[in-house]
Amino acid sequence: MKNKLIKGLVATAVLAALAGCGSDNDDKDVVLPATCAEAGEACTIFTVLHTNDNHGRFFENKYGEYGMAARKTLIDQIRAEVEANGGETILLSGGDINTGVPESDLQDAVPDFIGMNLIGYDAMAVGNHEFDNPLDVVDMQRKLANFPMLAANIYDKVSGTRYFDPYKVFDVNGLRIAVVGLTTEDTAKIANPEFIGGLEFTDPQEELKKVIQDIKDADAADLIFATTHMGHYADAASGSNAPGDVALARAMTAGDLAAVIGGHSQNPVCMEGDAYDAEFTPGGECKPDVQNGTFIMQAHEWGKYVGQANFEYFNDELHLASYKLIPVNLKAKDADGVRQFIGEEITPDATVLEIMQQYQNAGQEELLEVIGTTDGKLEGERAVVRTQQTNLGRLIAEAQRTKVGADFAVMNSGGVRASIEAGEITYKDVLTVQPFGNSITKSTMTGAEITEYLNAVATVDIGETGSGAYPQLVGIKMDVDCEAKTVAINDINGKGYAVDASYSFTVPSFNAAGGDGYPVLTPVMTGYVDAEVMYTFIKDIGDILLADFAPVASDIQFLNSNSTLACQR
């Protein structure tokens, strides 16, 4: 316990004892202060600011929303207000800085890390998408960052040592706060196997227990926070995903873990009573989750919000004084369909804007090449494409099987990263949808072998928030029994189906290597890259008609599921 806190509590006790001298209350217990105001100097105030899942959004979008320059202005304003009230701030990220916008992807997220340096981040969790690049890129980024990338549960297989620092202790207004980093175990199956072969991802719950004990043994901190990239799944219902922040908090000894600043599931963690508030709207009130005495927070995605948690620490206990998710120049359409700012407009920081603009300008001419048009929205929104067949998922799958002349195609929904709006389609749109640079593989199997393969692939439980393992499929008709975890194939590419006949199919190299938990294949590596295949397919067609790629409900039937579109318990 800090000396300041001890002195404050002793002073409070002495005053209370003196006030009771000579009275009938001498034998009564000292009444501890009930509020920060009552505690006076024995109360320490501080603020945690947080973002997560940046995914390359260093620059504002075409509507002038979010962007690191506006984020800088907002965070500086909050810091000044907190300091004026006698507090201090710490700024954390829940990870996934990489992957999502071509301007960032083409530059290995250098502008994003430079932007984080300019804003003044204190630490970040290592996200699974940090491994979309080879480890030499990861090492470049950690050297570039003026703050630690933390992960207690990632080990180098050769040396047996942690690849990143497990935690760092910060002095925040006189309190020693240890921030522990944790990364989802799913990274082992959803990151590119080619890049993570030398790493081991261990159980975050067990690693956190070890680190907490180390911190206690060293008397290194007054409070322990975790910055995680594991996901918030209401009531720990993670489906096929690895356990997330709720399960983590429940697994700890009560009182050991003060708060979790999370990421990965890309949702604003706002509760309505004990239930997750799926209807949260920008600018609305937000109450974080609390599990086993641990506060759990997450600020959606892309820097759309800055989370602000104002804490008070007295009586050796942490209290949440207030919490909000502050929109960063988000807009909503008014009655006339005009986009208006939600809350006050934030003027972007001039220095950050100038620096980010230079990166934004790089490569624009190539990225803005128009390659086709679409007569409506090609659906790739995360919440949709990970729960049902969509026109964009089918277009990508069709492009891949057409390119290599396969009978059918399997495309993981986690590889579909955005929608394409009606109108012109640019090269940038393609790279935004498919930023990973996976190769297209081709496998040939018997009908019986394909059935066994799809027993594993098509029956994935998407849980409440959807799973990137959920497959988009073309060229095949089948019934999926979600309870039995089996499929019954009715037809492949108009050829019917026989257990001893041979059929060919495509799957991204990421999944062929075991990504998303798919069975490992030994396919033909075609050498074709996914984004280039999509680019060529759209450019050859020119005008994309939604009707040509609309899902056919009768093709894939899901049985014994809470959803008719996917396996969901």
C-alpha positions in Angstrom: 0.0 0.0 0.0 1.3 3.5 -0.8 2.7 5.6 2.0 0.3 8.4 1.0 -2.7 6.1 1.4 -1.4 4.7 4.8 -0.9 8.2 6.1 -4.4 9.3 5.0 -6.1 6.3 6.6 -4.1 6.7 9.8 -5.0 10.4 10.0 -8.7 9.5 9.5 -8.5 6.9 12.3 -6.7 9.3 14.7 -9.3 12.0 14.1 -12.1 9.6 14.6 -10.5 8.2 17.8 -9.9 11.7 19.2 -13.5 12.7 18.5 -14.7 9.7 20.5 -12.5 10.2 23.6 -14.4 10.3 26.9 -17.6 9.2 25.3 -19.6 6.0 25.2 -18.3 5.3 21.8 -14.7 4.4 22.8 -15.2 0.7 21.9 -16.8 1.3 18.5 -14.9 0.6 15.3 -13.5 3.5 13.4 -15.9 4.4 10.5 -13.9 4.5 7.3 -14.8 7.2 4.7 -17.6 6.3 2.3 -16.6 8.6 -0.5 -13.5 10.0 -2.1 -14.5 13.5 -0.7 -14.6 12.1 2.8 -11.3 10.3 2.3 -9.6 13.6 1.3 -5.9 13.1 0.7 -6.3 9.4 1.3 -8.2 9.2 -2.0 -6.2 8.9 -5.3 -8.0 9.7 -8.5 -6.8 8.7 -11.9 -8.2 8.0 -15.4 -7.7 5.2 -17.9 -8.2 6.1 -21.5 -8.4 3.3 -24.1 -9.0 2.2 -27.7 -8.7 -1.1 -29.5 -8.7 -2.8 -32.9 -7.4 0.1 -34.8 -7.0 -2.0 -38.0 -5.1 0.6 -40.0 -7.5 3.4 -39.5 -4.9 6.1 -38.9 -6.8 8.5 -41.2 -10.3 9.8 -41.1 -12.8 8.1 -43.4 -14.5 9.7 -46.3 -17.2 11.2 -44.0 -14.6 12.8 -41.8 -15.1 10.3 -39.0 -12.5 9.1 -36.4 -8.8 9.3 -37.4 -5.7 9.7 -35.2 -5.5 13.5 -35.6 -8.9 14.0 -34.0 -8.2 11.3 -31.4 -5.0 13.3 -30.4 -7.1 16.5 -29.8 -9.7 14.6 -27.7 -7.2 12.8 -25.6 -5.2 16.0 -25.0 -8.3 17.7 -23.8 -9.2 14.9 -21.4 -5.7 14.8 -20.0 -5.8 18.6 -19.3 -9.2 18.3 -17.6 -8.0 15.3 -15.5 -4.8 17.1 -14.4 -6.7 20.2 -13.5 -8.8 18.1 -11.1 -5.7 16.6 -9.5 -5.6 13.3 -11.4 -3.4 11.6 -13.9 -4.1 9.5 -17.0 -2.8 6.3 -18.6 -3.6 5.4 -22.2 -3.9 1.8 -23.3 -4.7 -0.1 -26.5 -6.4 -3.5 -26.8 -4.3 -4.4 -29.8 -4.8 -5.3 -33.5 -3.1 -2.2 -34.9 -2.5 -4.0 -38.2 -4.6 -4.9 -41.2 -7.7 -3.4 -42.6 -6.9 -0.3 -44.8 -4.7 -0.5 -47.8 -2.8 2.7 -47.1 -1.7 1.2 -43.8 -1.3 -2.4 -45.0 1.0 -1.3 -47.8 3.2 0.5 -45.3 3.3 -2.2 -42.6 1.2 0.0 -40.2 4.1 2.4 -39.8 1.7 5.4 -39.9 -0.4 3.8 -37.2 2.5 3.3 -34.8 3.8 6.8 -35.5 0.4 8.1 -34.8 0.2 6.2 -31.5 3.6 7.7 -30.5 2.4 11.2 -31.3 -0.8 10.6 -29.2 1.2 9.2 -26.4 0.1 5.6 -25.7 1.5 4.0 -22.6 1.1 0.3 -23.5 -0.8 -2.1 -25.8 -1.8 -5.7 -25.9 -0.5 -7.7 -28.8 -3.3 -8.6 -31.1 -3.7 -11.7 -33.3 -3.5 -9.4 -36.4 0.0 -8.3 -35.4 1.0 -11.6 -36.9 -0.5 -11.0 -40.3 3.1 -10.0 -41.2 6.4 -11.9 -40.8 8.1 -11.6 -37.4 10.7 -9.1 -38.8 7.8 -6.7 -39.4 6.5 -7.3 -35.9 10.0 -6.6 -34.5 10.3 -3.4 -36.6 7.0 -2.2 -35.2 8.0 -2.9 -31.5 11.2 -1.0 -32.1 9.2 1.9 -33.7 6.8 2.1 -30.8 7.6 4.4 -27.9 5.6 2.1 -25.6 5.7 -1.6 -24.8 3.8 -4.3 -26.7 2.7 -6.6 -23.9 1.9 -10.4 -24.0 2.5 -12.7 -21.1 1.3 -15.8 -22.9 3.4 -15.8 -26.1 6.6 -17.8 -25.9 9.5 -18.4 -28.3 9.6 -22.2 -28.9 13.4 -22.4 -29.2 14.4 -20.3 -26.1 11.4 -21.1 -24.0 11.2 -17.4 -23.0 8.4 -14.9 -23.5 8.6 -13.1 -26.9 7.2 -9.9 -25.4 7.3 -8.3 -22.0 4.5 -9.8 -19.8 3.7 -6.6 -17.9 4.9 -3.1 -17.0 4.3 -1.1 -13.8 3.3 2.6 -14.1 3.3 5.3 -11.5 -0.1 6.9 -11.9 -0.7 9.8 -9.5 1.3 8.0 -6.8 -0.3 4.5 -7.4 1.7 1.7 -8.8 -0.4 0.1 -11.5 0.8 -3.1 -13.2 -0.5 -3.6 -16.7 -0.4 -7.2 -17.9 -0.7 -8.0 -21.6 -2.6 -11.1 -22.9 -3.4 -12.4 -26.3 -6.1 -14.8 -27.4 -5.1 -18.4 -27.7 -7.0 -18.5 -31.0 -4.0 -16.7 -32.5 -2.4 -20.1 -33.0 -5.2 -21.0 -35.5 -6.3 -17.7 -36.9 -2.9 -16.1 -37.5 -0.9 -17.0 -40.6 0.8 -20.3 -39.7 3.8 -19.4 -41.9 4.6 -16.5 -39.6 3.9 -18.0 -36.1 5.5 -21.4 -36.4 8.2 -20.5 -33.9 5.8 -19.2 -31.3 3.6 -20.8 -28.7 0.4 -19.3 -27.4 -0.4 -20.5 -23.9 -3.5 -20.3 -21.7 -4.0 -16.6 -20.8 -5.8 -17.5 -17.5 -2.9 -19.7 -16.3 -0.3 -17.1 -17.4 -2.2 -14.3 -15.6 -2.3 -16.2 -12.4 1.5 -16.7 -12.6 2.2 -13.0 -13.4 -0.1 -11.9 -10.6 1.8 -14.1 -8.1 5.1 -12.7 -9.4 3.9 -9.2 -8.9 2.6 -10.0 -5.4 5.9 -11.7 -4.4 7.8 -8.7 -5.5 5.4 -6.2 -3.9 5.6 -4.4 -7.3 2.1 -2.9 -7.6 -0.9 -1.6 -5.7 -3.3 -2.5 -8.5 -3.2 -5.0 -11.4 -4.9 -4.2 -14.7 -4.9 -6.4 -17.9 -4.8 -5.0 -21.4 -6.1 -7.9 -23.5 -6.9 -9.0 -27.0 -9.2 -11.9 -26.2 -12.8 -10.6 -26.8 -15.8 -9.8 -24.6 -18.4 -12.6 -24.8 -21.4 -12.0 -22.6 -21.7 -14.4 -19.8 -18.6 -16.1 -21.2 -20.5 -17.6 -24.2 -17.6 -17.6 -26.6 -18.9 -20.2 -29.0 -16.0 -21.6 -31.1 -13.8 -18.7 -30.0 -11.2 -19.1 -27.3 -12.4 -17.9 -23.8 -12.4 -14.2 -23.5 -12.3 -11.4 -20.8 -15.4 -12.6 -18.9 -14.0 -16.1 -18.4 -10.6 -14.5 -17.5 -12.1 -12.4 -14.8 -14.1 -15.2 -13.3 -11.0 -17.5 -13.2 -9.0 -15.1 -11.0 -9.1 -14.8 -7.2 -11.5 -12.1 -6.4 -9.7 -8.8 -5.7 -6.6 -9.7 -7.7 -7.5 -8.2 -11.0 -8.9 -4.7 -10.9 -9.8 -4.2 -14.5 -9.6 -5.5 -18.1 -9.1 -3.2 -21.0 -9.9 -5.4 -23.9 -10.2 -5.8 -27.7 -10.7 -8.5 -30.4 -14.5 -8.9 -30.4 -14.8 -5.3 -31.6 -17.9 -4.4 -29.7 -18.7 -1.6 -27.3 -18.9 -3.3 -24.0 -21.9 -1.6 -22.5 -24.3 -3.5 -20.1 -27.9 -3.1 -19.4 -28.3 -4.6 -15.9 -26.4 -7.9 -16.1 -27.0 -8.3 -19.9 -25.0 -7.0 -22.8 -26.6 -4.0 -24.4 -26.6 -4.8 -28.1 -28.5 -1.6 -28.9 -25.8 0.8 -27.7 -25.7 3.9 -29.9 -22.9 6.4 -30.2 -23.2 9.1 -27.6 -25.3 7.0 -25.3 -24.6 6.0 -21.7 -22.3 3.0 -21.3 -21.9 0.9 -18.2 -19.0 -1.5 -18.4 -19.3 -5.2 -17.4 -18.3 -6.3 -13.9 -17.3 -9.9 -13.3 -15.9 -11.2 -10.0 -15.2 -7.6 -9.0 -13.3 -6.9 -12.2 -14.3 -4.0 -14.5 -14.3 -5.1 -18.2 -14.1 -2.4 -20.9 -13.8 -2.3 -24.7 -14.2 0.7 -27.1 -15.7 -1.0 -30.2 -13.1 -0.6 -33.1 -11.1 1.7 -35.4 -10.7 4.5 -33.0 -14.4 5.3 -33.3 -14.5 6.0 -29.6 -12.1 6.8 -26.8 -13.1 5.0 -23.6 -12.7 7.1 -20.4 -12.8 5.4 -17.0 -12.5 7.8 -14.1 -11.3 5.8 -11.0 -11.1 6.6 -7.3 -8.9 4.6 -4.9 -9.5 4.8 -1.2 -9.9 2.4 1.7 -7.6 0.1 -0.3 -10.4 -0.4 -2.8 -10.9 0.7 -6.4 -14.1 2.5 -7.3 -15.4 3.5 -10.8 -16.5 7.1 -10.5 -17.7 7.4 -14.1 -17.3 5.8 -17.5 -18.1 6.8 -21.1 -17.3 6.0 -24.7 -16.7 9.3 -26.4 -17.4 9.3 -30.1 -14.5 10.6 -32.3 -16.3 12.8 -34.9 -18.8 10.0 -35.5 -21.9 11.1 -37.5 -25.5 10.1 -37.8 -28.0 10.9 -40.6 -30.7 13.4 -39.7 -34.3 13.3 -40.9 -33.1 14.7 -44.3 -30.4 12.1 -44.7 -27.6 14.5 -44.0 -24.7 13.3 -41.8 -24.3 15.4 -38.6 -21.8 15.1 -35.9 -22.8 13.2 -32.8 -21.8 15.7 -30.0 -19.3 18.4 -30.6 -17.0 18.3 -33.7 -13.4 17.6 -32.7 -10.8 19.7 -34.6 -8.0 17.4 -35.7 -4.5 18.1 -34.3 -2.7 20.0 -37.0 0.7 18.3 -36.5 -0.7 14.8 -36.4 -3.0 15.6 -39.4 -0.1 16.8 -41.5 2.0 13.7 -40.8 -0.8 11.3 -41.3 -1.8 13.1 -44.6 1.6 12.3 -46.0 1.1 8.6 -45.5 -2.5 8.8 -46.7 -1.3 10.4 -50.0 1.2 7.6 -50.6 0.0 5.2 -53.3 -3.4 6.9 -53.8 -3.2 6.9 -57.6 -2.8 3.1 -57.8 -5.4 2.4 -55.1 -8.1 4.5 -56.7 -8.1 2.7 -60.0 -11.8 1.9 -60.9 -12.1 -1.7 -61.9 -15.9 -2.2 -62.1 -19.3 -1.3 -60.6 -21.9 -3.0 -58.5 -25.7 -2.3 -58.6 -25.9 -2.6 -54.8 -24.1 -3.3 -51.6 -21.8 -6.3 -51.5 -22.2 -7.4 -47.9 -19.1 -8.0 -45.9 -19.9 -6.5 -42.5 -18.4 -8.6 -39.7 -21.7 -9.3 -37.9 -23.3 -10.5 -41.1 -20.6 -12.3 -43.0 -19.7 -14.4 -40.0 -23.2 -15.6 -39.4 -24.6 -16.3 -42.9 -23.9 -16.7 -46.6 -23.5 -13.3 -48.3 -23.2 -12.0 -51.9 -19.6 -10.8 -51.3 -18.5 -14.0 -49.6 -19.9 -15.9 -52.5 -18.3 -13.6 -55.1 -14.9 -14.1 -53.5 -15.3 -17.9 -53.3 -16.6 -17.9 -56.9 -13.6 -15.9 -58.1 -11.2 -18.4 -56.4 -12.8 -21.5 -57.8 -13.1 -20.0 -61.3 -9.4 -19.0 -61.3 -8.2 -22.6 -60.7 -11.1 -24.5 -62.3 -12.3 -26.2 -59.1 -15.6 -27.8 -58.4 -16.4 -25.8 -55.3 -14.8 -23.2 -53.0 -14.5 -22.7 -49.3 -13.8 -19.1 -48.1 -13.4 -18.3 -44.4 -15.5 -15.3 -43.4 -12.6 -14.0 -41.2 -10.9 -13.2 -44.5 -13.7 -10.9 -45.6 -12.9 -7.6 -43.9 -15.3 -5.0 -45.3 -18.3 -4.4 -47.5 -18.3 -2.7 -50.9 -21.0 -0.1 -51.4 -23.1 0.4 -54.5 -21.3 2.2 -57.4 -17.8 2.2 -58.5 -15.4 -0.5 -57.3 -11.7 0.4 -56.9 -8.5 -1.5 -56.3 -8.6 0.0 -52.8 -12.0 -1.6 -52.2 -10.5 -5.0 -53.1 -7.5 -4.6 -50.8 -9.7 -3.4 -48.0 -11.9 -6.5 -48.3 -8.9 -8.9 -48.7 -5.8 -7.4 -47.0 -4.0 -10.6 -46.0 -2.3 -11.7 -49.2 -3.2 -15.4 -48.8 -2.6 -17.7 -51.7 -5.3 -19.8 -53.3 -4.8 -23.5 -52.9 -6.4 -26.4 -54.8 -7.1 -29.8 -53.3 -8.6 -33.0 -54.8 -10.4 -35.5 -52.6 -12.9 -38.3 -52.8 -16.5 -37.6 -51.8 -16.0 -39.4 -48.5 -12.9 -37.4 -47.7 -14.7 -34.1 -48.5 -17.5 -35.1 -46.2 -15.1 -35.7 -43.4 -13.4 -32.3 -44.1 -16.7 -30.4 -44.2 -17.8 -32.2 -41.0 -15.2 -30.0 -39.3 -15.4 -26.9 -41.4 -19.2 -26.4 -42.0 -20.3 -27.2 -38.4 -18.4 -24.4 -36.6 -20.5 -23.0 -33.8 -20.5 -19.2 -34.5 -21.5 -18.3 -30.9 -23.1 -15.0 -30.1 -20.7 -12.7 -32.0 -19.9 -14.8 -35.0 -16.7 -16.7 -35.9 -14.2 -16.0 -38.7 -14.1 -19.8 -39.2 -17.6 -19.7 -40.6 -17.3 -20.8 -44.3 -18.7 -19.0 -47.4 -19.4 -21.7 -49.9 -20.1 -22.0 -53.6 -20.5 -25.0 -55.9 -21.9 -27.3 -53.3 -25.3 -28.3 -51.9 -25.6 -30.0 -48.5 -27.4 -30.4 -45.2 -25.5 -29.5 -42.1 -26.5 -31.2 -38.8 -25.1 -28.8 -36.2 -25.9 -31.2 -33.3 -24.3 -34.3 -34.8 -21.4 -32.2 -36.3 -21.9 -33.9 -39.7 -22.9 -32.9 -43.3 -24.8 -34.7 -46.0 -23.7 -33.6 -49.4 -26.4 -33.6 -52.1 -24.5 -32.2 -55.1 -21.1 -30.8 -56.1 -20.9 -28.5 -59.1 -23.9 -30.2 -60.8 -22.1 -33.6 -60.8 -24.2 -35.2 -58.1 -22.3 -36.8 -55.2 -20.6 -40.2 -54.7 -18.3 -41.2 -51.9 -15.7 -42.7 -54.3 -15.8 -40.0 -56.9 -13.1 -37.2 -57.0 -13.8 -33.5 -56.6 -11.6 -30.5 -56.4 -12.0 -27.4 -54.2 -10.2 -24.2 -53.2 -9.4 -22.8 -49.8 -7.1 -20.0 -48.8 -3.6 -21.0 -47.8 -4.2 -19.7 -44.3 -6.9 -22.3 -43.8 -5.1 -25.0 -45.7 -2.3 -24.6 -43.1 -4.7 -25.1 -40.2 -5.8 -21.5 -39.7 -9.2 -21.0 -38.0 -8.9 -24.6 -36.8 -9.6 -26.1 -40.2 -8.1 -29.5 -40.9 -4.6 -29.3 -42.3 -4.3 -30.0 -46.0 -1.5 -30.8 -48.4 -2.8 -28.9 -51.4 -1.5 -27.6 -54.7 -0.2 -24.1 -54.1 -1.4 -22.3 -57.1 0.6 -19.1 -56.5 -2.4 -16.9 -57.0 -2.9 -14.2 -54.3 -6.5 -13.7 -53.1 -6.8 -9.9 -53.6 -5.3 -10.2 -57.1 -7.8 -13.0 -58.0 -10.7 -10.9 -56.8 -9.3 -7.8 -58.6 -9.0 -9.8 -61.9 -12.5 -11.4 -61.5 -14.2 -8.1 -61.0 -12.3 -6.3 -63.7 -13.1 -9.1 -66.2 -16.9 -8.9 -65.4 -17.0 -5.1 -65.1 -20.6 -4.7 -63.9 -21.3 -6.8 -60.9 -25.0 -7.7 -60.5 -26.1 -8.7 -56.9 -28.5 -11.2 -58.3 -25.7 -13.2 -59.8 -24.2 -13.8 -56.3 -27.2 -13.8 -54.1 -27.2 -16.8 -51.6 -29.6 -19.6 -52.5 -31.2 -20.7 -49.2 -31.8 -24.2 -50.3 -28.2 -24.9 -51.1 -27.0 -25.0 -47.5 -29.5 -26.2 -44.9 -28.5 -25.9 -41.2 -30.3 -28.4 -38.9 -30.6 -28.5 -35.1 -29.4 -25.0 -34.7 -30.8 -21.8 -33.1 -30.1 -20.2 -36.5 -31.2 -21.4 -40.0 -28.1 -19.7 -41.5 -25.3 -21.2 -39.4 -24.6 -23.5 -36.5 -25.4 -21.6 -33.3 -26.3 -23.0 -29.9 
